[in-house]
Amino acid sequence: DIAGIVRDGSGAPTGLASAPLRLAPGLRALTDVAWINGTDLGVLADDPDSAAPRPYVVTLGQQVRALPAVEGATAITTLGGERRLVVAGSTGLKLRAGGTWQQIAVGEGIVVAGR
């Protein structure tokens, strides 16, 4: 669920919108979520075919697009936009490279400033 933020006249947050928007109700067992940009999210959720986490791109317009699986996926973030998605998995960190993932480092996670 995504909830809008209610702001006062000066722009200060005062609460959450009364009705959250439910995105991708067909996805199950979400592991991690990261904003890609102002309208898209990167989501790790169970793959219905394998019950292992798989990366997806979910839009506020309710479009869900599966990306290639990453072995042992545990976290998702972006270095800036969909083309720079990074997934942490059991074999290290993978950067999106077209229709596949490229190994960029060995490790368990990545910290991106300002995210």
C-alpha positions in Angstrom: 0.0 0.0 0.0 1.2 3.5 -0.8 -0.3 6.5 1.1 -0.1 10.1 0.1 1.1 12.7 2.5 -1.2 15.5 3.6 0.6 18.8 3.9 -0.4 22.2 5.4 -0.2 25.5 3.6 3.6 25.8 4.2 4.3 22.3 2.9 4.9 20.7 6.3 3.5 17.1 6.6 0.4 16.8 8.8 -0.7 13.2 8.2 -1.4 10.4 5.7 -4.1 10.4 3.1 -7.2 8.6 4.2 -7.2 5.9 1.5 -4.0 4.2 0.6 -3.4 3.0 -3.0 -2.9 -0.8 -3.1 -0.3 -1.7 -5.8 0.3 -5.1 -7.3 -2.1 -7.1 -5.2 -1.0 -10.3 -7.1 2.5 -10.1 -5.7 3.1 -12.1 -2.5 5.7 -12.2 0.3 7.4 -8.9 -0.5 11.0 -8.9 0.7 12.1 -5.4 -0.1 10.8 -2.2 -1.9 12.7 0.8 -3.2 11.5 3.9 -5.1 13.1 3.9 -8.6 11.7 7.3 -9.5 8.5 9.4 -8.8 6.1 6.8 -10.3 7.9 3.4 -10.2 9.1 1.0 -7.5 11.5 -1.8 -7.5 10.0 -4.8 -5.6 11.4 -8.1 -4.5 8.5 -10.6 -4.2 8.0 -14.3 -4.4 8.1 -15.7 -7.9 5.0 -17.8 -8.4 7.0 -20.4 -10.3 9.7 -20.9 -7.7 8.6 -19.3 -4.4 12.0 -17.5 -4.3 12.2 -13.7 -4.3 12.3 -12.1 -7.8 12.7 -8.4 -8.8 9.8 -6.6 -10.3 9.1 -3.1 -11.5 5.7 -1.8 -10.3 4.2 1.5 -11.4 1.7 3.7 -9.7 -0.5 2.9 -12.8 -0.7 -0.7 -11.6 1.7 -2.2 -14.2 3.8 -5.1 -12.9 6.8 -6.3 -14.9 9.0 -9.2 -13.8 12.7 -8.8 -14.3 15.2 -11.7 -14.6 15.7 -13.6 -11.4 18.7 -13.1 -9.2 19.8 -16.1 -7.1 19.0 -15.6 -3.5 17.8 -12.0 -3.9 17.5 -10.2 -0.5 17.5 -6.5 -1.3 16.8 -4.0 -4.1 17.8 -0.4 -4.6 18.8 1.9 -7.4 21.8 4.1 -8.2 19.4 6.3 -10.2 16.5 5.1 -12.3 15.4 1.7 -13.6 18.5 1.0 -15.7 20.7 1.3 -12.6 18.8 -1.1 -10.4 21.0 -3.1 -8.0 19.9 -6.4 -6.4 21.8 -8.0 -3.5 21.7 -11.8 -3.7 23.5 -14.9 -2.4 26.2 -14.5 -5.1 26.9 -10.8 -4.5 25.6 -7.5 -5.9 24.1 -7.4 -9.4 23.5 -4.3 -11.6 20.8 -4.4 -14.3 22.4 -4.8 -17.7 19.7 -4.8 -20.4 17.8 -8.1 -20.1 20.1 -9.6 -17.5 22.2 -8.8 -14.4 25.9 -8.0 -14.2 28.0 -8.9 -11.2 29.4 -5.7 -9.7 30.7 -6.7 -6.3 30.8 -9.4 -3.7 28.9 -8.4 -0.6 25.5 -8.5 1.1 24.2 -5.0 0.5 24.7 -1.5 -0.8 24.1 1.9 0.7 23.1 4.7 -1.7 23.3 8.2 -0.3 19.9 10.0 -0.2 17.8 6.9 -0.5 
